[in-house]
Amino acid sequence: MRRETAVVQNKHGFHLRAVTAIVKALQEFTSEVTVSKDGIKRNGRSVLDLMLLEATEGTALTIEVTGDDENEAILRILELFVARFGEE
């Protein structure tokens, strides 16, 4: 299992476009993904679950990935956070 913390850096927070980018990127991986905020865990492959985190700019999220391609999957997710989901 890989676990990393990522901070939402875009001014619009973890909104529909951002979470859709994560879910879409994960389609090429088989690992299980969980994203959590303040102890609340959500399925990283579900747009609705991720939206329910209500993560605004500056929110730290914990990302857990378990599976055969966990290293590649978590790196891809972290790239999206660094790129601010292509927004700014």
A tleap script that builds the chain and sets N, CA, C and O, in Angstrom:
source leaprc.protein.ff14SB
mol = sequence {
  NMET ARG ARG GLU THR ALA VAL VAL GLN ASN
  LYS HIE GLY PHE HIE LEU ARG ALA VAL THR
  ALA ILE VAL LYS ALA LEU GLN GLU PHE THR
  SER GLU VAL THR VAL SER LYS ASP GLY ILE
  LYS ARG ASN GLY ARG SER VAL LEU ASP LEU
  MET LEU LEU GLU ALA THR GLU GLY THR ALA
  LEU THR ILE GLU VAL THR GLY ASP ASP GLU
  ASN GLU ALA ILE LEU ARG ILE LEU GLU LEU
  PHE VAL ALA ARG PHE GLY GLU CGLU
}
set mol.1.N position { 0.848 -1.183 0.000 }
set mol.1.CA position { 0.000 0.000 0.000 }
set mol.1.C position { 0.889 1.240 0.000 }
set mol.1.O position { 1.906 1.305 0.691 }
set mol.2.N position { 0.476 2.206 -0.788 }
set mol.2.CA position { 1.137 3.521 -0.807 }
set mol.2.C position { 0.182 4.546 -0.238 }
set mol.2.O position { -1.012 4.535 -0.537 }
set mol.3.N position { 0.718 5.435 0.589 }
set mol.3.CA position { -0.095 6.499 1.182 }
set mol.3.C position { 0.669 7.811 1.039 }
set mol.3.O position { 1.846 7.899 1.390 }
set mol.4.N position { -0.005 8.810 0.529 }
set mol.4.CA position { 0.571 10.136 0.352 }
set mol.4.C position { -0.463 11.183 0.736 }
set mol.4.O position { -1.667 10.932 0.707 }
set mol.5.N position { 0.030 12.354 1.092 }
set mol.5.CA position { -0.851 13.482 1.363 }
set mol.5.C position { -0.687 14.487 0.236 }
set mol.5.O position { 0.432 14.797 -0.171 }
set mol.6.N position { -1.792 14.989 -0.260 }
set mol.6.CA position { -1.787 15.998 -1.318 }
set mol.6.C position { -2.672 17.153 -0.876 }
set mol.6.O position { -3.720 16.954 -0.261 }
set mol.7.N position { -2.233 18.358 -1.198 }
set mol.7.CA position { -2.988 19.552 -0.834 }
set mol.7.C position { -3.675 20.101 -2.074 }
set mol.7.O position { -3.054 20.253 -3.126 }
set mol.8.N position { -4.951 20.392 -1.940 }
set mol.8.CA position { -5.714 20.984 -3.038 }
set mol.8.C position { -5.203 22.416 -3.216 }
set mol.8.O position { -5.331 23.245 -2.315 }
set mol.9.N position { -4.628 22.692 -4.379 }
set mol.9.CA position { -3.987 23.985 -4.605 }
set mol.9.C position { -4.771 24.909 -5.528 }
set mol.9.O position { -4.487 26.105 -5.583 }
set mol.10.N position { -5.735 24.387 -6.239 }
set mol.10.CA position { -6.472 25.250 -7.159 }
set mol.10.C position { -7.545 26.034 -6.418 }
set mol.10.O position { -8.122 25.549 -5.445 }
set mol.11.N position { -7.805 27.241 -6.885 }
set mol.11.CA position { -8.702 28.142 -6.157 }
set mol.11.C position { -10.150 27.675 -6.115 }
set mol.11.O position { -10.917 28.110 -5.256 }
set mol.12.N position { -10.529 26.798 -7.028 }
set mol.12.CA position { -11.903 26.302 -7.050 }
set mol.12.C position { -12.081 25.042 -6.205 }
set mol.12.O position { -13.187 24.511 -6.101 }
set mol.13.N position { -11.013 24.576 -5.617 }
set mol.13.CA position { -11.095 23.401 -4.764 }
set mol.13.C position { -11.273 22.112 -5.544 }
set mol.13.O position { -10.953 22.031 -6.730 }
set mol.14.N position { -11.781 21.125 -4.864 }
set mol.14.CA position { -11.965 19.779 -5.401 }
set mol.14.C position { -13.353 19.709 -6.014 }
set mol.14.O position { -14.249 19.071 -5.461 }
set mol.15.N position { -13.532 20.357 -7.143 }
set mol.15.CA position { -14.845 20.447 -7.781 }
set mol.15.C position { -14.992 19.383 -8.863 }
set mol.15.O position { -14.131 18.514 -9.006 }
set mol.16.N position { -16.066 19.449 -9.612 }
set mol.16.CA position { -16.407 18.398 -10.568 }
set mol.16.C position { -15.306 18.117 -11.585 }
set mol.16.O position { -14.989 16.955 -11.835 }
set mol.17.N position { -14.729 19.137 -12.165 }
set mol.17.CA position { -13.683 18.919 -13.170 }
set mol.17.C position { -12.467 18.227 -12.561 }
set mol.17.O position { -11.872 17.340 -13.174 }
set mol.18.N position { -12.110 18.638 -11.358 }
set mol.18.CA position { -10.942 18.047 -10.690 }
set mol.18.C position { -11.164 16.571 -10.365 }
set mol.18.O position { -10.315 15.731 -10.665 }
set mol.19.N position { -12.294 16.258 -9.757 }
set mol.19.CA position { -12.534 14.862 -9.389 }
set mol.19.C position { -12.748 13.985 -10.620 }
set mol.19.O position { -12.382 12.810 -10.620 }
set mol.20.N position { -13.329 14.546 -11.650 }
set mol.20.CA position { -13.494 13.789 -12.899 }
set mol.20.C position { -12.134 13.458 -13.504 }
set mol.20.O position { -11.950 12.376 -14.061 }
set mol.21.N position { -11.190 14.374 -13.400 }
set mol.21.CA position { -9.834 14.124 -13.918 }
set mol.21.C position { -9.192 12.949 -13.183 }
set mol.21.O position { -8.515 12.124 -13.798 }
set mol.22.N position { -9.401 12.874 -11.891 }
set mol.22.CA position { -8.838 11.757 -11.116 }
set mol.22.C position { -9.495 10.443 -11.517 }
set mol.22.O position { -8.809 9.459 -11.794 }
set mol.23.N position { -10.806 10.428 -11.548 }
set mol.23.CA position { -11.529 9.198 -11.881 }
set mol.23.C position { -11.145 8.725 -13.294 }
set mol.23.O position { -10.937 7.533 -13.521 }
set mol.24.N position { -11.056 9.651 -14.213 }
set mol.24.CA position { -10.686 9.289 -15.586 }
set mol.24.C position { -9.255 8.745 -15.648 }
set mol.24.O position { -9.002 7.753 -16.332 }
set mol.25.N position { -8.335 9.374 -14.953 }
set mol.25.CA position { -6.942 8.919 -14.949 }
set mol.25.C position { -6.817 7.525 -14.351 }
set mol.25.O position { -5.962 6.748 -14.777 }
set mol.26.N position { -7.642 7.199 -13.387 }
set mol.26.CA position { -7.567 5.897 -12.731 }
set mol.26.C position { -8.121 4.761 -13.579 }
set mol.26.O position { -7.940 3.594 -13.230 }
set mol.27.N position { -8.781 5.068 -14.670 }
set mol.27.CA position { -9.333 4.010 -15.524 }
set mol.27.C position { -8.258 3.098 -16.091 }
set mol.27.O position { -8.539 1.949 -16.432 }
set mol.28.N position { -7.038 3.593 -16.195 }
set mol.28.CA position { -5.964 2.763 -16.756 }
set mol.28.C position { -5.250 1.925 -15.694 }
set mol.28.O position { -4.313 1.194 -16.017 }
set mol.29.N position { -5.677 2.019 -14.438 }
set mol.29.CA position { -5.052 1.285 -13.346 }
set mol.29.C position { -6.056 0.334 -12.694 }
set mol.29.O position { -7.268 0.530 -12.782 }
set mol.30.N position { -5.531 -0.692 -12.044 }
set mol.30.CA position { -6.395 -1.676 -11.395 }
set mol.30.C position { -6.417 -1.545 -9.873 }
set mol.30.O position { -7.265 -2.153 -9.220 }
set mol.31.N position { -5.527 -0.786 -9.310 }
set mol.31.CA position { -5.414 -0.660 -7.855 }
set mol.31.C position { -6.655 -0.025 -7.230 }
set mol.31.O position { -7.378 0.737 -7.871 }
set mol.32.N position { -6.877 -0.360 -5.969 }
set mol.32.CA position { -7.938 0.255 -5.177 }
set mol.32.C position { -7.434 1.608 -4.689 }
set mol.32.O position { -6.278 1.734 -4.285 }
set mol.33.N position { -8.300 2.620 -4.725 }
set mol.33.CA position { -7.900 3.969 -4.328 }
set mol.33.C position { -8.911 4.531 -3.329 }
set mol.33.O position { -10.121 4.487 -3.551 }
set mol.34.N position { -8.388 5.055 -2.236 }
set mol.34.CA position { -9.209 5.707 -1.231 }
set mol.34.C position { -8.648 7.102 -0.994 }
set mol.34.O position { -7.437 7.282 -0.868 }
set mol.35.N position { -9.533 8.079 -0.934 }
set mol.35.CA position { -9.140 9.455 -0.631 }
set mol.35.C position { -9.885 9.848 0.635 }
set mol.35.O position { -11.093 9.640 0.747 }
set mol.36.N position { -9.145 10.424 1.598 }
set mol.36.CA position { -9.803 10.776 2.853 }
set mol.36.C position { -9.467 12.188 3.311 }
set mol.36.O position { -8.413 12.742 2.999 }
set mol.37.N position { -10.411 12.745 4.066 }
set mol.37.CA position { -10.276 14.073 4.654 }
set mol.37.C position { -10.847 13.998 6.060 }
set mol.37.O position { -11.986 13.575 6.259 }
set mol.38.N position { -10.054 14.409 7.021 }
set mol.38.CA position { -10.516 14.406 8.419 }
set mol.38.C position { -11.074 13.053 8.839 }
set mol.38.O position { -12.070 12.980 9.558 }
set mol.39.N position { -10.427 11.979 8.385 }
set mol.39.CA position { -10.839 10.630 8.765 }
set mol.39.C position { -11.997 10.057 7.979 }
set mol.39.O position { -12.363 8.898 8.178 }
set mol.40.N position { -12.582 10.843 7.089 }
set mol.40.CA position { -13.690 10.367 6.257 }
set mol.40.C position { -13.108 9.813 4.966 }
set mol.40.O position { -12.493 10.547 4.193 }
set mol.41.N position { -13.302 8.519 4.732 }
set mol.41.CA position { -12.735 7.867 3.558 }
set mol.41.C position { -13.776 7.741 2.461 }
set mol.41.O position { -14.943 7.437 2.706 }
set mol.42.N position { -13.310 7.986 1.233 }
set mol.42.CA position { -14.183 7.887 0.063 }
set mol.42.C position { -13.481 7.083 -1.029 }
set mol.42.O position { -12.253 7.023 -1.092 }
set mol.43.N position { -14.293 6.470 -1.881 }
set mol.43.CA position { -13.790 5.709 -3.025 }
set mol.43.C position { -13.197 6.675 -4.052 }
set mol.43.O position { -13.889 7.565 -4.546 }
set mol.44.N position { -11.918 6.495 -4.367 }
set mol.44.CA position { -11.233 7.370 -5.311 }
set mol.44.C position { -11.647 7.172 -6.757 }
set mol.44.O position { -11.207 7.913 -7.636 }
set mol.45.N position { -12.485 6.183 -7.013 }
set mol.45.CA position { -12.958 5.925 -8.370 }
set mol.45.C position { -14.381 6.424 -8.593 }
set mol.45.O position { -14.970 6.184 -9.646 }
set mol.46.N position { -14.927 7.114 -7.603 }
set mol.46.CA position { -16.303 7.592 -7.680 }
set mol.46.C position { -16.342 9.118 -7.647 }
set mol.46.O position { -15.899 9.735 -6.678 }
set mol.47.N position { -16.871 9.718 -8.702 }
set mol.47.CA position { -17.004 11.174 -8.754 }
set mol.47.C position { -17.837 11.665 -7.574 }
set mol.47.O position { -17.459 12.629 -6.908 }
set mol.48.N position { -18.954 11.019 -7.313 }
set mol.48.CA position { -19.826 11.445 -6.224 }
set mol.48.C position { -19.124 11.349 -4.876 }
set mol.48.O position { -19.186 12.282 -4.074 }
set mol.49.N position { -18.461 10.235 -4.624 }
set mol.49.CA position { -17.752 10.072 -3.354 }
set mol.49.C position { -16.713 11.170 -3.157 }
set mol.49.O position { -16.595 11.730 -2.067 }
set mol.50.N position { -15.963 11.476 -4.206 }
set mol.50.CA position { -14.925 12.511 -4.091 }
set mol.50.C position { -15.535 13.892 -3.888 }
set mol.50.O position { -14.999 14.698 -3.126 }
set mol.51.N position { -16.641 14.173 -4.555 }
set mol.51.CA position { -17.313 15.465 -4.370 }
set mol.51.C position { -17.792 15.628 -2.933 }
set mol.51.O position { -17.786 16.737 -2.399 }
set mol.52.N position { -18.203 14.542 -2.312 }
set mol.52.CA position { -18.704 14.598 -0.941 }
set mol.52.C position { -17.632 14.988 0.075 }
set mol.52.O position { -17.957 15.334 1.211 }
set mol.53.N position { -16.366 14.937 -0.318 }
set mol.53.CA position { -15.298 15.371 0.580 }
set mol.53.C position { -15.313 16.887 0.787 }
set mol.53.O position { -14.781 17.382 1.780 }
set mol.54.N position { -15.918 17.622 -0.145 }
set mol.54.CA position { -16.016 19.078 -0.062 }
set mol.54.C position { -14.670 19.719 0.284 }
set mol.54.O position { -14.575 20.527 1.208 }
set mol.55.N position { -13.649 19.353 -0.461 }
set mol.55.CA position { -12.298 19.849 -0.207 }
set mol.55.C position { -12.077 21.180 -0.918 }
set mol.55.O position { -12.113 21.253 -2.147 }
set mol.56.N position { -11.852 22.214 -0.146 }
set mol.56.CA position { -11.602 23.541 -0.692 }
set mol.56.C position { -10.094 23.752 -0.856 }
set mol.56.O position { -9.292 22.905 -0.461 }
set mol.57.N position { -9.726 24.883 -1.438 }
set mol.57.CA position { -8.311 25.219 -1.606 }
set mol.57.C position { -7.607 25.160 -0.245 }
set mol.57.O position { -8.093 25.696 0.750 }
set mol.58.N position { -6.459 24.497 -0.233 }
set mol.58.CA position { -5.682 24.368 0.996 }
set mol.58.C position { -5.976 23.124 1.809 }
set mol.58.O position { -5.292 22.859 2.798 }
set mol.59.N position { -6.974 22.361 1.416 }
set mol.59.CA position { -7.334 21.142 2.135 }
set mol.59.C position { -6.314 20.039 1.861 }
set mol.59.O position { -5.951 19.793 0.711 }
set mol.60.N position { -5.858 19.382 2.920 }
set mol.60.CA position { -4.954 18.237 2.785 }
set mol.60.C position { -5.788 16.965 2.699 }
set mol.60.O position { -6.643 16.710 3.547 }
set mol.61.N position { -5.533 16.181 1.679 }
set mol.61.CA position { -6.228 14.910 1.479 }
set mol.61.C position { -5.216 13.774 1.563 }
set mol.61.O position { -4.086 13.907 1.092 }
set mol.62.N position { -5.616 12.671 2.157 }
set mol.62.CA position { -4.773 11.486 2.217 }
set mol.62.C position { -5.223 10.532 1.120 }
set mol.62.O position { -6.404 10.204 1.001 }
set mol.63.N position { -4.262 10.098 0.329 }
set mol.63.CA position { -4.545 9.188 -0.784 }
set mol.63.C position { -3.889 7.857 -0.473 }
set mol.63.O position { -2.685 7.793 -0.225 }
set mol.64.N position { -4.684 6.789 -0.485 }
set mol.64.CA position { -4.175 5.436 -0.263 }
set mol.64.C position { -4.452 4.606 -1.509 }
set mol.64.O position { -5.572 4.578 -2.019 }
set mol.65.N position { -3.414 3.932 -1.987 }
set mol.65.CA position { -3.544 3.111 -3.187 }
set mol.65.C position { -2.964 1.733 -2.892 }
set mol.65.O position { -1.846 1.611 -2.392 }
set mol.66.N position { -3.736 0.702 -3.207 }
set mol.66.CA position { -3.308 -0.668 -2.963 }
set mol.66.C position { -3.543 -1.493 -4.220 }
set mol.66.O position { -4.647 -1.517 -4.765 }
set mol.67.N position { -2.489 -2.171 -4.675 }
set mol.67.CA position { -2.631 -3.043 -5.833 }
set mol.67.C position { -1.337 -3.190 -6.597 }
set mol.67.O position { -0.307 -2.626 -6.228 }
set mol.68.N position { -1.407 -3.954 -7.666 }
set mol.68.CA position { -0.219 -4.248 -8.466 }
set mol.68.C position { 0.404 -3.013 -9.099 }
set mol.68.O position { 1.621 -2.958 -9.275 }
set mol.69.N position { -0.401 -2.032 -9.439 }
set mol.69.CA position { 0.133 -0.833 -10.092 }
set mol.69.C position { -0.001 0.405 -9.191 }
set mol.69.O position { -0.171 1.524 -9.675 }
set mol.70.N position { 0.080 0.180 -7.883 }
set mol.70.CA position { -0.121 1.267 -6.924 }
set mol.70.C position { 0.870 2.412 -7.083 }
set mol.70.O position { 0.496 3.575 -6.933 }
set mol.71.N position { 2.128 2.100 -7.385 }
set mol.71.CA position { 3.129 3.163 -7.536 }
set mol.71.C position { 2.800 4.080 -8.705 }
set mol.71.O position { 2.854 5.304 -8.579 }
set mol.72.N position { 2.465 3.493 -9.823 }
set mol.72.CA position { 2.128 4.283 -11.005 }
set mol.72.C position { 0.838 5.078 -10.790 }
set mol.72.O position { 0.738 6.236 -11.194 }
set mol.73.N position { -0.131 4.450 -10.158 }
set mol.73.CA position { -1.424 5.111 -9.935 }
set mol.73.C position { -1.280 6.316 -9.009 }
set mol.73.O position { -1.836 7.379 -9.288 }
set mol.74.N position { -0.546 6.163 -7.920 }
set mol.74.CA position { -0.425 7.287 -6.991 }
set mol.74.C position { 0.388 8.417 -7.596 }
set mol.74.O position { 0.109 9.588 -7.340 }
set mol.75.N position { 1.388 8.079 -8.394 }
set mol.75.CA position { 2.161 9.135 -9.069 }
set mol.75.C position { 1.286 9.923 -10.030 }
set mol.75.O position { 1.411 11.144 -10.130 }
set mol.76.N position { 0.407 9.237 -10.730 }
set mol.76.CA position { -0.496 9.920 -11.666 }
set mol.76.C position { -1.443 10.859 -10.915 }
set mol.76.O position { -1.688 11.982 -11.357 }
set mol.77.N position { -1.970 10.402 -9.791 }
set mol.77.CA position { -2.861 11.246 -8.994 }
set mol.77.C position { -2.113 12.477 -8.487 }
set mol.77.O position { -2.625 13.594 -8.572 }
set mol.78.N position { -0.919 12.281 -7.965 }
set mol.78.CA position { -0.133 13.405 -7.446 }
set mol.78.C position { 0.215 14.402 -8.541 }
set mol.78.O position { 0.252 15.607 -8.292 }
set mol.79.N position { 0.467 13.916 -9.744 }
set mol.79.CA position { 0.715 14.821 -10.881 }
set mol.79.C position { -0.481 15.730 -11.122 }
set mol.79.O position { -0.311 16.914 -11.411 }
set mol.80.N position { -1.678 15.190 -11.005 }
set mol.80.CA position { -2.886 15.998 -11.200 }
set mol.80.C position { -2.991 17.092 -10.141 }
set mol.80.O position { -3.372 18.222 -10.448 }
set mol.81.N position { -2.657 16.760 -8.906 }
set mol.81.CA position { -2.687 17.781 -7.843 }
set mol.81.C position { -1.672 18.878 -8.115 }
set mol.81.O position { -1.983 20.061 -7.974 }
set mol.82.N position { -0.460 18.498 -8.504 }
set mol.82.CA position { 0.587 19.492 -8.783 }
set mol.82.C position { 0.184 20.389 -9.951 }
set mol.82.O position { 0.448 21.591 -9.939 }
set mol.83.N position { -0.451 19.801 -10.952 }
set mol.83.CA position { -0.890 20.564 -12.126 }
set mol.83.C position { -2.186 21.316 -11.859 }
set mol.83.O position { -2.742 21.942 -12.762 }
set mol.84.N position { -2.668 21.256 -10.622 }
set mol.84.CA position { -3.919 21.908 -10.233 }
set mol.84.C position { -5.076 21.498 -11.133 }
set mol.84.O position { -5.973 22.286 -11.432 }
set mol.85.N position { -5.026 20.247 -11.550 }
set mol.85.CA position { -6.080 19.640 -12.378 }
set mol.85.C position { -6.250 20.402 -13.680 }
set mol.85.O position { -7.340 20.422 -14.252 }
set mol.86.N position { -5.167 21.035 -14.159 }
set mol.86.CA position { -5.182 21.724 -15.440 }
set mol.86.C position { -5.905 23.045 -15.449 }
set mol.86.O position { -6.311 23.517 -16.511 }
set mol.87.N position { -6.079 23.657 -14.290 }
set mol.87.CA position { -6.895 24.860 -14.209 }
set mol.87.C position { -6.149 26.174 -14.285 }
set mol.87.O position { -6.618 27.112 -14.929 }
set mol.88.N position { -5.013 26.260 -13.650 }
set mol.88.CA position { -4.397 27.592 -13.510 }
set mol.88.C position { -3.035 27.637 -14.148 }
set mol.88.O position { -2.376 28.676 -14.124 }
savepdb mol mol.pdb
quit
